[in-house]
């Protein structure tokens, strides 16, 4: 039986991203506090953890993410640019849709990721 998949965005979720975009292969900031341990707990609970990032579309992006994960001893099941079927996605730049479309424009216009607050 296949394990259910949880998708993690990379920048702003695993990589703290406090310096902002420095290029596909430049990942200067430390991991988000506690993310390594929580990913470990999620995997131990029987989930596949897949990191999906737009960095992966650029030359060297996947290797840069893999190197970062190894250096920081963060174990995941896959790193990819393509979003696989998953039960949930963890992303710093997402709005959780509750079935009510009213007000989405205002939510978009006022959105700020956690690391810019």
LOTOR-479692 format. One record per residue: residue in one letter; residue number from 1; x, y, z of N, C-alpha, C, O, CB in turn. Coordinates in steps of 0.1 Angstrom, whole numbers, plus 5000, padded with zeros to 4 digits. Glycine has a CB too. Example, Ala and Ser with C-alpha at 12.3 -4.5 7.8 and 13.67 -1.06 7.14 Angstrom:
<sites>
<site 'a',1,<5132,4943,5078>,<5123,4955,5078>,<5132,4967,5078>,<5142,4967,5085>,<5113,4955,5090>>
<site 's',2,<5128,4978,5071>,<5137,4989,5071>,<5129,5000,5079>,<5134,5011,5080>,<5141,4994,5057>>
</sites>
This chain:
<sites>
<site 'x',1,<5008,4988,5000>,<5000,5000,5000>,<5009,5013,5000>,<5019,5013,5008>,<4990,5000,5012>>
<site 'x',2,<5005,5022,4992>,<5013,5034,4991>,<5010,5043,5003>,<4999,5044,5008>,<5010,5042,4978>>
<site 'x',3,<5021,5050,5008>,<5019,5059,5019>,<5014,5072,5013>,<5017,5076,5002>,<5033,5062,5026>>
<site 'x',4,<5005,5079,5021>,<5000,5092,5016>,<5012,5102,5016>,<5021,5102,5024>,<4989,5097,5026>>
<site 'x',5,<5010,5112,5007>,<5021,5122,5005>,<5017,5135,5011>,<5006,5140,5009>,<5024,5123,4990>>
<site 'x',6,<5027,5142,5017>,<5026,5155,5021>,<5036,5163,5014>,<5048,5160,5013>,<5028,5157,5037>>
<site 'x',7,<5031,5174,5007>,<5040,5183,5000>,<5045,5194,5009>,<5037,5201,5016>,<5033,5189,4987>>
<site 'x',8,<5058,5197,5008>,<5064,5209,5015>,<5070,5218,5005>,<5078,5213,4996>,<5075,5204,5025>>
<site 'x',9,<5066,5231,5005>,<5073,5241,4997>,<5087,5242,5004>,<5089,5238,5015>,<5066,5254,4997>>
<site 'x',10,<5097,5246,4996>,<5111,5247,5002>,<5113,5261,5008>,<5115,5262,5020>,<5121,5245,4991>>
<site 'x',11,<5113,5272,5000>,<5116,5285,5005>,<5105,5290,5014>,<5093,5291,5009>,<5119,5295,4993>>
<site 'x',12,<5108,5294,5026>,<5098,5299,5035>,<5091,5289,5043>,<5084,5292,5052>,<5088,5307,5027>>
<site 'x',13,<5094,5276,5041>,<5088,5265,5049>,<5100,5257,5055>,<5100,5254,5067>,<5079,5256,5040>>
<site 'x',14,<5109,5252,5046>,<5121,5245,5051>,<5133,5255,5053>,<5138,5256,5063>,<5125,5233,5041>>
<site 'x',15,<5136,5262,5042>,<5146,5272,5042>,<5139,5285,5047>,<5129,5289,5041>,<5153,5274,5027>>
<site 'x',16,<5144,5291,5057>,<5138,5303,5063>,<5136,5315,5054>,<5127,5323,5055>,<5145,5307,5075>>
<site 'x',17,<5144,5316,5043>,<5142,5325,5032>,<5142,5340,5037>,<5136,5348,5030>,<5129,5322,5025>>
<site 'x',18,<5149,5343,5048>,<5149,5356,5053>,<5157,5366,5045>,<5155,5378,5045>,<5154,5356,5067>>
<site 'x',19,<5166,5361,5037>,<5174,5370,5028>,<5167,5372,5014>,<5172,5379,5006>,<5188,5364,5026>>
<site 'x',20,<5156,5365,5012>,<5149,5366,4999>,<5157,5358,4988>,<5166,5351,4991>,<5148,5380,4995>>
<site 'x',21,<5152,5360,4976>,<5158,5353,4964>,<5172,5357,4961>,<5174,5369,4959>,<5149,5355,4952>>
<site 'x',22,<5181,5348,4961>,<5195,5351,4958>,<5199,5343,4945>,<5211,5344,4941>,<5204,5347,4969>>
<site 'x',23,<5190,5336,4939>,<5193,5327,4927>,<5190,5313,4931>,<5189,5309,4942>,<5208,5329,4923>>
<site 'x',24,<5188,5305,4920>,<5184,5291,4922>,<5193,5283,4930>,<5189,5273,4937>,<5182,5285,4909>>
<site 'x',25,<5206,5286,4930>,<5216,5277,4937>,<5221,5283,4950>,<5229,5277,4957>,<5228,5274,4928>>
<site 'x',26,<5216,5295,4953>,<5221,5302,4965>,<5210,5301,4976>,<5199,5306,4974>,<5224,5317,4962>>
<site 'x',27,<5213,5294,4986>,<5204,5291,4997>,<5211,5295,5010>,<5216,5287,5017>,<5199,5276,4997>>
<site 'x',28,<5210,5308,5014>,<5219,5313,5024>,<5214,5312,5038>,<5222,5313,5048>,<5222,5327,5022>>
<site 'x',29,<5201,5310,5040>,<5195,5311,5054>,<5194,5298,5060>,<5193,5287,5054>,<5182,5318,5053>>
<site 'x',30,<5193,5298,5074>,<5191,5285,5081>,<5177,5279,5079>,<5168,5286,5074>,<5194,5287,5096>>
<site 'x',31,<5176,5267,5083>,<5162,5261,5082>,<5153,5268,5092>,<5157,5274,5102>,<5163,5246,5086>>
<site 'x',32,<5140,5267,5089>,<5130,5272,5098>,<5131,5264,5111>,<5133,5252,5111>,<5115,5271,5092>>
<site 'x',33,<5130,5271,5123>,<5132,5264,5136>,<5122,5253,5137>,<5110,5255,5135>,<5131,5275,5147>>
<site 'x',34,<5127,5241,5141>,<5118,5230,5143>,<5114,5222,5131>,<5107,5212,5133>,<5107,5234,5151>>
<site 'x',35,<5117,5227,5119>,<5111,5220,5107>,<5118,5206,5105>,<5111,5197,5101>,<5114,5229,5095>>
<site 'x',36,<5130,5205,5108>,<5137,5192,5107>,<5130,5181,5115>,<5127,5170,5111>,<5152,5193,5111>>
<site 'x',37,<5127,5185,5128>,<5121,5175,5137>,<5107,5172,5133>,<5102,5161,5134>,<5122,5181,5151>>
<site 'x',38,<5100,5182,5128>,<5086,5180,5124>,<5085,5171,5112>,<5076,5163,5111>,<5079,5193,5122>>
<site 'x',39,<5094,5174,5102>,<5094,5165,5090>,<5097,5151,5094>,<5091,5141,5089>,<5104,5170,5080>>
<site 'x',40,<5106,5149,5104>,<5110,5136,5109>,<5097,5129,5115>,<5095,5117,5112>,<5121,5136,5119>>
<site 'x',41,<5090,5136,5123>,<5078,5131,5129>,<5067,5127,5119>,<5061,5117,5120>,<5072,5141,5139>>
<site 'x',42,<5066,5135,5109>,<5056,5133,5098>,<5060,5120,5090>,<5051,5112,5088>,<5055,5145,5088>>
<site 'x',43,<5072,5119,5087>,<5077,5106,5080>,<5075,5094,5089>,<5071,5083,5084>,<5092,5108,5076>>
<site 'x',44,<5079,5095,5102>,<5077,5084,5111>,<5062,5080,5113>,<5060,5069,5116>,<5083,5088,5125>>
<site 'x',45,<5053,5089,5111>,<5039,5087,5112>,<5034,5080,5099>,<5022,5076,5098>,<5031,5099,5114>>
<site 'x',46,<5043,5078,5089>,<5039,5070,5078>,<5036,5078,5065>,<5029,5072,5056>,<5027,5062,5081>>
<site 'x',47,<5040,5090,5064>,<5038,5098,5053>,<5050,5100,5044>,<5062,5100,5050>,<5033,5112,5057>>
<site 'x',48,<5049,5101,5031>,<5060,5105,5022>,<5060,5120,5023>,<5050,5127,5022>,<5058,5100,5007>>
<site 'x',49,<5072,5125,5024>,<5074,5140,5024>,<5081,5143,5011>,<5092,5139,5008>,<5083,5145,5036>>
<site 'x',50,<5074,5151,5003>,<5080,5155,4990>,<5082,5171,4990>,<5072,5178,4993>,<5070,5151,4978>>
<site 'x',51,<5094,5175,4986>,<5096,5189,4986>,<5094,5193,4971>,<5100,5188,4962>,<5111,5193,4990>>
<site 'x',52,<5086,5203,4969>,<5083,5209,4956>,<5087,5223,4956>,<5083,5231,4965>,<5068,5207,4952>>
<site 'x',53,<5095,5227,4946>,<5100,5241,4945>,<5101,5246,4931>,<5105,5238,4922>,<5113,5242,4953>>
<site 'x',54,<5098,5258,4929>,<5101,5264,4915>,<5116,5265,4913>,<5120,5266,4901>,<5095,5278,4914>>
<site 'x',55,<5125,5264,4923>,<5139,5264,4921>,<5143,5252,4912>,<5152,5253,4904>,<5146,5262,4935>>
<site 'x',56,<5135,5241,4913>,<5138,5229,4905>,<5137,5231,4890>,<5142,5223,4883>,<5129,5218,4910>>
<site 'x',57,<5130,5241,4886>,<5129,5244,4871>,<5142,5251,4866>,<5143,5252,4854>,<5117,5253,4869>>
<site 'x',58,<5150,5255,4875>,<5162,5263,4870>,<5175,5254,4872>,<5175,5245,4880>,<5164,5276,4878>>
<site 'x',59,<5184,5256,4863>,<5197,5249,4864>,<5203,5249,4877>,<5205,5259,4883>,<5207,5254,4853>>
<site 'x',60,<5206,5237,4883>,<5212,5235,4895>,<5203,5236,4907>,<5207,5234,4919>,<5223,5245,4897>>
<site 'x',61,<5190,5239,4905>,<5181,5241,4916>,<5179,5228,4925>,<5179,5229,4937>,<5168,5245,4911>>
<site 'x',62,<5176,5217,4918>,<5174,5205,4926>,<5186,5201,4934>,<5185,5197,4945>,<5170,5193,4916>>
<site 'x',63,<5198,5202,4927>,<5210,5198,4934>,<5213,5208,4946>,<5218,5203,4956>,<5222,5199,4925>>
<site 'x',64,<5209,5220,4945>,<5211,5230,4956>,<5202,5226,4967>,<5207,5227,4979>,<5208,5244,4951>>
<site 'x',65,<5190,5223,4965>,<5181,5219,4975>,<5185,5206,4982>,<5186,5205,4994>,<5166,5217,4970>>
<site 'x',66,<5189,5196,4974>,<5194,5184,4979>,<5206,5186,4988>,<5207,5180,4999>,<5198,5174,4968>>
<site 'x',67,<5216,5194,4984>,<5227,5197,4992>,<5224,5204,5005>,<5229,5201,5016>,<5237,5206,4984>>
<site 'x',68,<5214,5213,5004>,<5210,5220,5016>,<5203,5211,5026>,<5206,5211,5038>,<5199,5231,5013>>
<site 'x',69,<5195,5202,5021>,<5189,5192,5030>,<5199,5183,5036>,<5198,5180,5048>,<5179,5183,5022>>
<site 'x',70,<5209,5178,5029>,<5220,5170,5034>,<5228,5177,5045>,<5230,5172,5056>,<5229,5165,5023>>
<site 'x',71,<5232,5190,5042>,<5240,5197,5051>,<5232,5200,5064>,<5238,5200,5075>,<5243,5211,5045>>
<site 'x',72,<5219,5201,5063>,<5211,5204,5075>,<5205,5191,5081>,<5196,5192,5090>,<5201,5214,5072>>
<site 'x',73,<5208,5179,5076>,<5204,5166,5080>,<5188,5166,5081>,<5183,5160,5090>,<5209,5164,5094>>
<site 'x',74,<5182,5171,5070>,<5168,5170,5069>,<5165,5159,5058>,<5168,5161,5047>,<5162,5184,5064>>
<site 'x',75,<5158,5149,5063>,<5155,5137,5054>,<5141,5138,5049>,<5131,5139,5056>,<5157,5124,5062>>
<site 'x',76,<5140,5138,5035>,<5128,5138,5028>,<5128,5126,5018>,<5138,5120,5016>,<5125,5152,5021>>
<site 'x',77,<5116,5124,5012>,<5115,5113,5003>,<5118,5116,4988>,<5122,5108,4980>,<5102,5107,5004>>
<site 'x',78,<5116,5129,4985>,<5118,5133,4971>,<5118,5148,4970>,<5113,5155,4979>,<5106,5128,4962>>
<site 'x',79,<5126,5153,4960>,<5126,5168,4957>,<5123,5169,4942>,<5129,5162,4934>,<5140,5174,4960>>
<site 'x',80,<5113,5177,4939>,<5108,5178,4925>,<5102,5191,4922>,<5099,5199,4931>,<5098,5167,4922>>
<site 'x',81,<5101,5194,4909>,<5094,5206,4904>,<5079,5204,4902>,<5071,5213,4903>,<5100,5212,4891>>
<site 'x',82,<5076,5191,4900>,<5062,5187,4897>,<5054,5183,4909>,<5059,5175,4917>,<5062,5176,4887>>
<site 'x',83,<5043,5189,4911>,<5034,5186,4923>,<5027,5173,4921>,<5019,5171,4913>,<5024,5198,4925>>
<site 'x',84,<5031,5163,4930>,<5024,5150,4929>,<5011,5150,4936>,<5008,5160,4944>,<5033,5139,4935>>
<site 'x',85,<5002,5140,4934>,<4990,5139,4942>,<4994,5139,4957>,<5003,5131,4961>,<4982,5127,4938>>
<site 'x',86,<4987,5146,4965>,<4990,5147,4980>,<4978,5149,4988>,<4967,5154,4983>,<5001,5158,4982>>
<site 'x',87,<4978,5146,5001>,<4967,5148,5009>,<4967,5163,5015>,<4956,5168,5019>,<4967,5139,5021>>
<site 'x',88,<4979,5169,5015>,<4979,5183,5019>,<4992,5189,5014>,<5002,5182,5012>,<4979,5184,5035>>
<site 'x',89,<4992,5202,5013>,<5004,5210,5009>,<5007,5220,5019>,<4998,5227,5024>,<5002,5216,4995>>
<site 'x',90,<5020,5221,5023>,<5024,5231,5033>,<5032,5241,5026>,<5043,5238,5020>,<5033,5224,5045>>
<site 'x',91,<5027,5254,5026>,<5033,5264,5017>,<5032,5278,5025>,<5021,5280,5031>,<5027,5265,5003>>
<site 'x',92,<5042,5286,5024>,<5042,5299,5031>,<5035,5309,5023>,<5032,5320,5028>,<5056,5303,5033>>
<site 'x',93,<5031,5306,5010>,<5024,5316,5002>,<5011,5310,4997>,<5008,5311,4985>,<5033,5320,4990>>
<site 'x',94,<5004,5305,5006>,<4991,5299,5002>,<4979,5304,5010>,<4981,5308,5022>,<4991,5283,5003>>
<site 'x',95,<4968,5305,5004>,<4956,5308,5011>,<4948,5295,5012>,<4947,5288,5002>,<4947,5319,5004>>
<site 'x',96,<4942,5292,5023>,<4934,5280,5025>,<4920,5284,5020>,<4913,5292,5027>,<4934,5275,5039>>
<site 'x',97,<4915,5278,5009>,<4902,5280,5004>,<4892,5273,5012>,<4892,5261,5013>,<4901,5276,4989>>
<site 'x',98,<4881,5280,5016>,<4871,5274,5025>,<4858,5272,5017>,<4848,5270,5023>,<4869,5283,5037>>
<site 'x',99,<4858,5273,5004>,<4846,5272,4996>,<4839,5284,4993>,<4829,5284,4986>,<4837,5262,5003>>
<site 'x',100,<4843,5295,4999>,<4837,5308,4997>,<4846,5317,4989>,<4857,5321,4994>,<4833,5315,5011>>
<site 'x',101,<4842,5320,4977>,<4851,5328,4968>,<4850,5343,4971>,<4860,5350,4967>,<4846,5326,4953>>
<site 'x',102,<4840,5347,4978>,<4839,5362,4981>,<4851,5366,4990>,<4854,5360,5000>,<4826,5364,4988>>
<site 'x',103,<4857,5377,4985>,<4868,5383,4993>,<4882,5378,4990>,<4892,5382,4996>,<4866,5380,5007>>
<site 'x',104,<4883,5369,4980>,<4896,5363,4976>,<4905,5374,4971>,<4917,5374,4975>,<4895,5353,4965>>
<site 'x',105,<4900,5384,4963>,<4909,5395,4959>,<4915,5402,4970>,<4927,5405,4970>,<4900,5404,4950>>
<site 'x',106,<4907,5405,4980>,<4912,5413,4992>,<4922,5404,5000>,<4932,5410,5004>,<4901,5417,5001>>
<site 'x',107,<4920,5391,5001>,<4930,5383,5007>,<4943,5383,5000>,<4954,5383,5006>,<4925,5368,5009>>
<site 'x',108,<4942,5382,4987>,<4954,5383,4978>,<4962,5396,4980>,<4974,5396,4982>,<4951,5380,4963>>
<site 'x',109,<4954,5407,4979>,<4960,5420,4980>,<4967,5423,4994>,<4976,5431,4994>,<4950,5431,4977>>
<site 'x',110,<4962,5417,5004>,<4967,5419,5018>,<4976,5408,5023>,<4980,5408,5035>,<4956,5421,5027>>
<site 'x',111,<4979,5399,5014>,<4987,5387,5019>,<5001,5391,5021>,<5008,5398,5014>,<4986,5376,5008>>
<site 'x',112,<5007,5386,5032>,<5021,5388,5036>,<5026,5374,5042>,<5020,5369,5051>,<5023,5399,5046>>
<site 'x',113,<5037,5369,5036>,<5042,5356,5042>,<5048,5359,5056>,<5051,5370,5059>,<5053,5350,5033>>
<site 'x',114,<5048,5348,5064>,<5052,5349,5078>,<5066,5356,5080>,<5067,5364,5090>,<5053,5336,5084>>
<site 'x',115,<5075,5354,5071>,<5089,5360,5073>,<5090,5374,5069>,<5101,5380,5071>,<5099,5352,5065>>
<site 'x',116,<5079,5380,5065>,<5079,5395,5062>,<5071,5403,5071>,<5069,5415,5070>,<5074,5397,5047>>
<site 'x',117,<5065,5396,5081>,<5057,5403,5091>,<5065,5408,5102>,<5060,5414,5112>,<5046,5393,5097>>
</sites>
